[in-house]
């Protein structure tokens, strides 16, 4: 069983920056893709960004150019640097890891990001 623990959420003014971190409880080479999703009140959970163990990234169009996902495989940790934050980025952000062998998702508990205008 792999546990994902997020940190780094909070309240920030529009135009500000935050960095989220997600630490996995143990190394699992079968978790190739990790990423961040978010869910705003009344909306469905949506992809923000993903990164593979080899460093291939994918971003939602709404965050591309403002957010940067990175990963430290030695620390089993994935990061999300969020710049130029907008009020519409307000949501609960969830860390995700996909287990290739078990073909299942692992989720963190979520961390709140609030951007004030």
MMTF fields as JSON, N, C-alpha, C and O atoms, coordinates in Angstrom:
{
  "mmtfVersion": "1.0.0",
  "mmtfProducer": "UNKNOWN",
  "numBonds": 467,
  "numAtoms": 468,
  "numGroups": 117,
  "numChains": 1,
  "numModels": 1,
  "chainsPerModel": [1],
  "groupsPerChain": [117],
  "chainIdList": ["A"],
  "bondAtomList": [4, 2, 8, 6, 12, 10, 16, 14, 20, 18, 24, 22, 28, 26, 32, 30, 36, 34, 40, 38, 44, 42, 48, 46, 52, 50, 56, 54, 60, 58, 64, 62, 68, 66, 72, 70, 76, 74, 80, 78, 84, 82, 88, 86, 92, 90, 96, 94, 100, 98, 104, 102, 108, 106, 112, 110, 116, 114, 120, 118, 124, 122, 128, 126, 132, 130, 136, 134, 140, 138, 144, 142, 148, 146, 152, 150, 156, 154, 160, 158, 164, 162, 168, 166, 172, 170, 176, 174, 180, 178, 184, 182, 188, 186, 192, 190, 196, 194, 200, 198, 204, 202, 208, 206, 212, 210, 216, 214, 220, 218, 224, 222, 228, 226, 232, 230, 236, 234, 240, 238, 244, 242, 248, 246, 252, 250, 256, 254, 260, 258, 264, 262, 268, 266, 272, 270, 276, 274, 280, 278, 284, 282, 288, 286, 292, 290, 296, 294, 300, 298, 304, 302, 308, 306, 312, 310, 316, 314, 320, 318, 324, 322, 328, 326, 332, 330, 336, 334, 340, 338, 344, 342, 348, 346, 352, 350, 356, 354, 360, 358, 364, 362, 368, 366, 372, 370, 376, 374, 380, 378, 384, 382, 388, 386, 392, 390, 396, 394, 400, 398, 404, 402, 408, 406, 412, 410, 416, 414, 420, 418, 424, 422, 428, 426, 432, 430, 436, 434, 440, 438, 444, 442, 448, 446, 452, 450, 456, 454, 460, 458, 464, 462],
  "bondOrderList": [1, 1, 1, 1, 1, 1, 1, 1, 1, 1, 1, 1, 1, 1, 1, 1, 1, 1, 1, 1, 1, 1, 1, 1, 1, 1, 1, 1, 1, 1, 1, 1, 1, 1, 1, 1, 1, 1, 1, 1, 1, 1, 1, 1, 1, 1, 1, 1, 1, 1, 1, 1, 1, 1, 1, 1, 1, 1, 1, 1, 1, 1, 1, 1, 1, 1, 1, 1, 1, 1, 1, 1, 1, 1, 1, 1, 1, 1, 1, 1, 1, 1, 1, 1, 1, 1, 1, 1, 1, 1, 1, 1, 1, 1, 1, 1, 1, 1, 1, 1, 1, 1, 1, 1, 1, 1, 1, 1, 1, 1, 1, 1, 1, 1, 1, 1],
  "groupList": [{"groupName": "UNK", "atomNameList": ["N", "CA", "C", "O"], "elementList": ["N", "C", "C", "O"], "formalChargeList": [0, 0, 0, 0], "bondAtomList": [1, 0, 2, 1, 3, 2], "bondOrderList": [1, 1, 2], "singleLetterCode": "X", "chemCompType": "L-PEPTIDE LINKING"}],
  "groupTypeList": [0, 0, 0, 0, 0, 0, 0, 0, 0, 0, 0, 0, 0, 0, 0, 0, 0, 0, 0, 0, 0, 0, 0, 0, 0, 0, 0, 0, 0, 0, 0, 0, 0, 0, 0, 0, 0, 0, 0, 0, 0, 0, 0, 0, 0, 0, 0, 0, 0, 0, 0, 0, 0, 0, 0, 0, 0, 0, 0, 0, 0, 0, 0, 0, 0, 0, 0, 0, 0, 0, 0, 0, 0, 0, 0, 0, 0, 0, 0, 0, 0, 0, 0, 0, 0, 0, 0, 0, 0, 0, 0, 0, 0, 0, 0, 0, 0, 0, 0, 0, 0, 0, 0, 0, 0, 0, 0, 0, 0, 0, 0, 0, 0, 0, 0, 0, 0],
  "groupIdList": [1, 2, 3, 4, 5, 6, 7, 8, 9, 10, 11, 12, 13, 14, 15, 16, 17, 18, 19, 20, 21, 22, 23, 24, 25, 26, 27, 28, 29, 30, 31, 32, 33, 34, 35, 36, 37, 38, 39, 40, 41, 42, 43, 44, 45, 46, 47, 48, 49, 50, 51, 52, 53, 54, 55, 56, 57, 58, 59, 60, 61, 62, 63, 64, 65, 66, 67, 68, 69, 70, 71, 72, 73, 74, 75, 76, 77, 78, 79, 80, 81, 82, 83, 84, 85, 86, 87, 88, 89, 90, 91, 92, 93, 94, 95, 96, 97, 98, 99, 100, 101, 102, 103, 104, 105, 106, 107, 108, 109, 110, 111, 112, 113, 114, 115, 116, 117],
  "secStructList": [7, 7, 7, 3, 3, 3, 3, 7, 7, 3, 3, 3, 3, 6, 6, 7, 7, 3, 3, 3, 3, 3, 3, 3, 1, 1, 7, 7, 6, 6, 3, 3, 3, 3, 3, 3, 3, 3, 3, 7, 6, 6, 1, 7, 7, 3, 3, 3, 3, 3, 3, 7, 6, 6, 7, 7, 3, 3, 3, 7, 6, 6, 6, 5, 6, 6, 3, 3, 3, 3, 3, 3, 6, 6, 6, 6, 3, 3, 3, 3, 3, 3, 7, 1, 7, 7, 4, 4, 4, 7, 3, 3, 3, 3, 3, 3, 3, 3, 3, 6, 6, 6, 6, 3, 3, 3, 3, 7, 7, 7, 3, 3, 3, 3, 3, 3, 7],
  "xCoordList": [0.837, 0.0, 0.885, 1.854, 0.543, 1.288, 0.404, -0.755, 0.96, 0.238, 0.891, 2.115, 0.055, 0.526, 0.112, -1.059, 1.064, 0.796, 1.168, 2.326, 0.145, 0.375, 0.662, 0.283, 1.336, 1.557, 1.773, 2.07, 1.621, 1.951, 0.789, 1.003, -0.425, -1.57, -1.699, -0.972, -2.631, -2.844, -3.593, -4.188, -3.554, -4.234, -3.194, -2.176, -3.467, -2.533, -3.334, -4.442, -2.775, -3.421, -3.202, -2.241, -4.103, -3.952, -2.603, -2.171, -1.958, -0.63, 0.499, 1.664, 0.144, 1.137, 1.521, 1.09, 2.346, 2.871, 2.73, 2.736, 2.604, 2.608, 3.307, 3.314, 3.903, 4.467, 3.837, 3.86, 3.278, 2.722, 3.738, 4.491, 3.735, 4.594, 3.754, 2.74, 4.182, 3.499, 4.555, 5.344, 4.563, 5.537, 4.858, 3.832, 5.433, 4.935, 5.577, 6.738, 4.797, 5.264, 6.407, 7.191, 6.51, 7.604, 7.854, 7.019, 9.002, 9.351, 8.548, 8.435, 8.008, 7.35, 7.676, 7.201, 8.479, 8.855, 7.709, 7.794, 6.635, 5.453, 4.57, 3.635, 4.85, 4.116, 4.929, 5.777, 4.653, 5.411, 4.906, 5.688, 3.605, 3.036, 2.488, 1.701, 2.902, 2.345, 1.865, 2.304, 0.966, 0.47, -0.418, -0.567, -1.0, -1.891, -3.217, -3.267, -4.278, -5.62, -6.217, -5.705, -7.296, -7.949, -9.459, -9.98, -10.138, -11.591, -12.094, -11.869, -12.777, -13.39, -14.815, -15.405, -15.369, -16.74, -17.734, -17.773, -18.532, -19.547, -19.034, -19.802, -17.749, -17.172, -16.543, -16.271, -16.314, -15.665, -14.157, -13.573, -13.552, -12.097, -11.476, -11.928, -10.442, -9.809, -8.296, -7.694, -7.707, -6.256, -5.613, -6.088, -4.516, -3.707, -2.41, -2.087, -1.669, -0.396, 0.028, -0.304, 0.766, 1.328, 2.788, 3.232, 3.52, 4.925, 5.264, 4.847, 6.019, 6.444, 7.773, 8.423, 8.152, 9.428, 10.594, 11.604, 10.437, 11.492, 11.45, 12.341, 10.408, 10.357, 9.458, 9.441, 8.714, 7.783, 6.587, 5.964, 6.268, 5.205, 4.011, 4.116, 2.887, 1.653, 0.885, 0.763, 0.37, -0.33, -1.716, -1.946, -2.627, -3.893, -3.633, -2.748, -4.42, -4.222, -4.365, -3.715, -5.213, -5.485, -4.313, -4.276, -3.361, -2.233, -0.89, 0.117, -0.871, 0.399, 1.037, 0.382, 2.32, 3.034, 3.041, 3.842, 2.146, 2.099, 2.527, 3.153, 2.19, 2.512, 3.646, 3.774, 4.466, 5.54, 5.526, 5.586, 5.446, 5.503, 6.909, 7.546, 7.383, 8.705, 8.678, 7.723, 9.739, 9.731, 11.154, 12.103, 11.286, 12.556, 12.368, 11.803, 12.841, 12.638, 13.4, 12.99, 14.484, 15.249, 14.489, 14.715, 13.582, 12.784, 11.338, 10.522, 11.014, 9.621, 8.656, 7.574, 9.05, 8.281, 8.031, 8.911, 6.825, 6.475, 6.055, 5.435, 6.4, 6.145, 5.284, 5.28, 4.568, 3.842, 4.097, 3.599, 4.878, 5.135, 4.065, 3.92, 3.324, 2.209, 2.515, 2.591, 2.686, 2.943, 1.739, 0.872, 1.71, 0.649, -0.735, -1.577, -0.942, -2.203, -3.391, -3.304, -4.5, -5.744, -6.835, -6.744, -7.855, -8.953, -9.562, -10.01, -9.585, -10.158, -9.283, -9.696, -8.088, -7.26, -7.648, -7.121, -8.558, -9.012, -9.67, -10.6, -9.182, -9.679, -8.946, -7.979, -9.428, -8.663, -7.784, -8.274, -6.512, -5.549, -5.188, -4.844, -5.274, -5.022, -3.809, -3.671, -2.946, -1.826, -2.31, -3.142, -1.788, -2.195, -0.979, 0.005, -1.067, -0.056, -0.758, -1.683, -0.328, -0.954, -0.01, 1.129, -0.516, 0.266, 0.073, -1.025, 1.153, 1.047, 0.68, -0.062, 1.196, 0.948, -0.465, -1.213, -0.813, -2.146, -3.227, -4.417, -2.809, -3.733, -4.756, -5.964, -4.262, -5.133, -4.478, -3.265, -5.338, -4.886, -4.735, -5.495, -3.76, -3.622, -3.827, -3.397, -4.498, -4.801, -4.35, -4.408, -3.899, -3.653, -4.95, -6.017, -4.844, -6.043, -6.508, -7.631, -5.677, -6.042, -5.525, -5.422, -5.204, -4.769, -5.464, -5.527, -5.977, -6.762, -5.853, -4.907, -6.15, -5.494, -6.58, -7.539, -6.431, -7.395, -6.674, -5.7, -7.162, -6.566, -7.579, -8.664, -7.222, -8.132, -7.869, -6.744, -8.939, -8.804, -8.425, -8.271],
  "yCoordList": [-1.184, 0.0, 1.251, 1.341, 2.184, 3.43, 4.57, 4.7, 5.372, 6.551, 7.804, 7.898, 8.761, 10.025, 11.132, 11.233, 11.963, 13.022, 14.357, 14.608, 15.221, 16.536, 17.57, 17.412, 18.626, 19.785, 21.003, 20.881, 22.188, 23.415, 24.269, 25.349, 23.832, 24.653, 25.868, 26.004, 26.748, 27.923, 29.002, 28.767, 30.199, 31.37, 32.309, 32.609, 32.764, 33.654, 34.661, 34.362, 35.844, 36.839, 36.5, 35.823, 36.981, 36.779, 37.316, 38.396, 36.547, 36.908, 36.311, 36.368, 35.742, 35.15, 33.747, 33.241, 33.12, 31.789, 30.873, 31.322, 29.6, 28.551, 27.341, 27.13, 26.538, 25.26, 24.16, 24.199, 23.183, 22.002, 20.859, 20.73, 20.046, 18.862, 17.64, 17.716, 16.518, 15.244, 14.177, 13.89, 13.595, 12.556, 11.202, 11.031, 10.245, 8.875, 8.143, 8.377, 7.244, 6.583, 5.623, 5.338, 5.126, 4.21, 4.217, 4.667, 3.718, 3.647, 2.553, 1.432, 2.9, 1.886, 2.194, 3.179, 1.35, 1.595, 1.335, 1.672, 0.736, 0.523, 1.75, 1.798, 2.756, 4.019, 4.918, 5.688, 4.805, 5.574, 7.002, 7.951, 7.151, 8.48, 9.011, 8.341, 10.202, 10.911, 12.273, 12.779, 12.847, 14.133, 14.815, 14.377, 15.901, 16.71, 16.9, 17.149, 16.773, 17.057, 18.076, 18.272, 18.727, 19.679, 19.599, 19.198, 19.993, 19.99, 21.242, 21.446, 22.078, 23.283, 22.96, 21.99, 23.754, 23.488, 23.418, 24.301, 22.366, 22.204, 21.743, 21.666, 21.433, 21.004, 19.635, 19.16, 19.001, 17.701, 17.85, 18.898, 16.778, 16.774, 16.821, 16.129, 17.635, 17.788, 17.667, 17.942, 17.247, 17.127, 18.493, 19.437, 18.598, 19.812, 19.528, 20.212, 18.517, 18.183, 16.792, 16.34, 16.116, 14.815, 14.774, 15.552, 13.847, 13.658, 12.182, 11.541, 11.653, 10.267, 10.177, 11.185, 8.947, 8.752, 9.284, 9.735, 9.224, 9.716, 11.216, 11.771, 11.879, 13.331, 13.888, 15.1, 13.039, 13.543, 14.183, 13.573, 15.403, 16.152, 16.386, 16.344, 16.631, 16.949, 17.955, 17.78, 19.004, 20.061, 20.319, 20.168, 20.71, 21.227, 22.578, 23.329, 22.87, 24.122, 25.35, 26.368, 25.257, 26.402, 26.772, 27.873, 25.858, 26.129, 26.159, 26.566, 25.735, 25.664, 27.052, 28.042, 27.089, 28.354, 29.034, 29.937, 28.602, 29.19, 28.19, 28.564, 26.923, 25.874, 25.008, 24.807, 24.5, 23.58, 22.39, 22.545, 21.2, 19.977, 19.41, 19.44, 18.895, 18.28, 17.103, 16.91, 16.327, 15.086, 14.772, 14.92, 14.342, 13.861, 12.389, 12.047, 11.514, 10.079, 9.554, 8.556, 10.193, 9.732, 9.988, 9.315, 10.974, 11.304, 10.868, 11.135, 10.196, 9.775, 10.952, 10.813, 12.091, 13.318, 14.004, 14.062, 14.519, 15.312, 16.701, 16.853, 17.701, 19.091, 19.764, 19.36, 20.785, 21.624, 23.079, 23.577, 23.755, 25.177, 25.939, 25.779, 26.761, 27.499, 28.992, 29.588, 29.578, 31.01, 31.711, 31.075, 33.014, 33.841, 33.277, 33.129, 32.974, 32.331, 33.256, 34.474, 32.632, 33.339, 32.837, 31.717, 33.642, 33.173, 31.866, 31.048, 31.662, 30.423, 29.196, 28.077, 29.384, 28.254, 27.741, 26.727, 28.432, 28.007, 26.64, 26.433, 25.704, 24.328, 23.515, 23.976, 22.318, 21.326, 20.59, 20.067, 20.551, 19.914, 18.537, 18.394, 17.536, 16.152, 15.609, 15.784, 14.954, 14.237, 12.866, 12.234, 12.429, 11.152, 10.354, 10.905, 9.049, 8.154, 6.965, 6.401, 6.585, 5.453, 4.268, 4.354, 3.136, 1.909, 1.1, 0.621, 0.95, 0.296, -1.188, -1.704, -1.871, -3.318, -3.576, -4.373, -2.906, -3.091, -2.353, -2.606, -1.442, -0.639, 0.058, -0.077, 0.789, 1.526, 2.853, 3.035, 3.76, 5.074, 5.113, 4.485, 5.847, 6.213, 7.722, 8.477, 8.156, 9.572, 10.047, 9.314, 11.293, 11.927, 12.463, 12.338, 13.057, 13.527, 14.888, 15.304, 15.567, 16.858, 18.011, 17.909, 19.105, 20.315, 21.518, 21.623, 22.409, 23.533, 24.649, 25.045, 25.145, 26.334, 27.376, 27.122, 28.53, 29.618, 30.853, 31.315, 31.376, 32.567, 33.696, 33.617, 34.736, 35.871, 36.916, 37.095, 37.589, 38.603, 39.962, 40.924],
  "zCoordList": [0.0, 0.0, 0.0, 0.754, -0.834, -0.942, -0.428, -0.822, 0.439, 0.915, 0.353, 0.264, -0.022, -0.563, 0.386, 0.753, 0.787, 1.747, 1.128, 0.794, 0.981, 0.387, 1.458, 2.619, 1.048, 1.907, 1.031, -0.157, 1.627, 0.929, 0.489, -0.063, 0.709, 0.333, 1.239, 2.223, 0.895, 1.715, 0.977, -0.075, 1.551, 0.989, 0.393, 1.017, -0.817, -1.499, -2.324, -2.768, -2.527, -3.365, -4.836, -5.201, -5.656, -7.104, -7.567, -7.163, -8.413, -8.89, -8.078, -8.47, -6.949, -6.072, -6.478, -7.514, -5.639, -5.926, -4.717, -3.571, -4.993, -3.979, -4.556, -5.769, -3.665, -4.084, -3.261, -2.031, -3.938, -3.291, -3.36, -4.325, -2.324, -2.286, -1.996, -1.303, -2.529, -2.281, -2.083, -2.984, -0.901, -0.583, -0.539, 0.119, -1.24, -1.204, -0.039, 0.297, 0.58, 1.794, 1.544, 2.449, 0.33, 0.018, -1.474, -2.259, -1.851, -3.261, -3.943, -3.447, -5.066, -5.883, -7.338, -7.903, -7.919, -9.301, -10.257, -11.438, -9.756, -10.592, -10.651, -11.45, -9.811, -9.912, -10.823, -10.372, -12.113, -13.087, -13.17, -13.113, -13.304, -13.481, -12.159, -11.491, -11.794, -10.647, -11.126, -12.159, -10.36, -10.803, -9.791, -8.651, -10.251, -9.426, -10.152, -11.356, -9.379, -9.846, -8.892, -7.789, -9.307, -8.414, -8.579, -9.62, -7.515, -7.536, -6.852, -5.659, -7.614, -7.082, -6.637, -7.113, -5.739, -5.262, -6.412, -7.268, -6.42, -7.444, -8.785, -9.744, -8.876, -10.146, -10.018, -8.916, -11.167, -11.168, -10.967, -11.243, -10.482, -10.345, -11.731, -12.644, -11.888, -13.188, -13.083, -12.045, -14.19, -14.277, -14.231, -14.863, -13.473, -13.491, -14.244, -15.216, -13.79, -14.426, -13.998, -12.902, -14.869, -14.533, -14.963, -15.807, -14.358, -14.696, -14.536, -13.572, -15.482, -15.395, -14.644, -14.365, -14.327, -13.629, -14.459, -13.919, -15.772, -16.646, -16.884, -17.526, -16.365, -16.461, -17.551, -17.769, -18.238, -19.243, -18.558, -17.689, -18.944, -18.282, -19.198, -20.424, -18.564, -19.273, -18.423, -17.21, -19.053, -18.323, -18.904, -20.103, -18.026, -18.505, -19.168, -18.757, -20.195, -20.905, -20.029, -20.267, -19.016, -18.158, -17.248, -16.699, -17.087, -16.182, -16.906, -16.328, -18.153, -18.882, -18.957, -19.281, -18.652, -18.647, -17.296, -17.054, -16.408, -15.051, -13.984, -12.992, -14.186, -13.217, -13.759, -14.967, -12.837, -13.205, -12.265, -11.045, -12.846, -12.06, -12.14, -13.193, -11.019, -10.989, -10.032, -9.28, -10.075, -9.294, -8.852, -9.621, -7.617, -7.085, -6.76, -5.722, -7.645, -7.457, -6.242, -5.65, -5.865, -4.698, -3.393, -2.388, -3.428, -2.239, -2.372, -1.489, -3.477, -3.724, -3.584, -3.013, -4.103, -3.918, -5.253, -6.113, -5.412, -6.584, -6.112, -5.059, -6.899, -6.538, -7.61, -8.773, -7.191, -8.142, -7.78, -6.77, -8.616, -8.438, -9.197, -10.409, -8.489, -9.081, -9.036, -7.962, -10.194, -10.316, -10.945, -11.543, -10.796, -11.403, -11.096, -11.983, -9.85, -9.451, -9.676, -9.519, -10.05, -10.327, -9.382, -8.878, -9.136, -8.283, -8.783, -7.979, -10.081, -10.617, -10.365, -10.671, -9.817, -9.411, -8.025, -7.567, -7.363, -6.042, -6.119, -6.898, -5.302, -5.324, -4.256, -3.65, -4.051, -3.296, -4.296, -5.297, -4.028, -4.921, -4.362, -3.188, -5.227, -4.835, -5.581, -6.792, -4.837, -5.437, -5.905, -5.255, -7.016, -7.595, -8.029, -8.522, -7.836, -8.371, -9.006, -8.42, -10.191, -10.887, -10.879, -11.337, -10.337, -10.227, -11.502, -11.784, -12.27, -13.573, -13.468, -14.304, -12.449, -12.339, -11.806, -12.371, -10.732, -10.138, -10.924, -10.74, -11.798, -12.604, -11.72, -11.916, -10.766, -9.875, -9.509, -9.606, -9.089, -8.658, -7.136, -6.399, -6.706, -5.306, -5.203, -6.074, -4.116, -3.929, -2.554, -1.567, -2.521, -1.251, -0.662, -1.262, 0.513, 1.211, 0.701, 0.987, -0.034, -0.594, 0.249, 1.471, -0.42, 0.272, -0.377, -1.602, 0.449, -0.049, -0.546, 0.134, -1.731, -2.276, -2.518, -3.247, -1.914, -2.081, -2.598, -2.004, -3.708, -4.318, -4.23, -4.806, -3.514, -3.35, -4.438, -4.905, -4.815, -5.885, -5.318, -6.07]
}
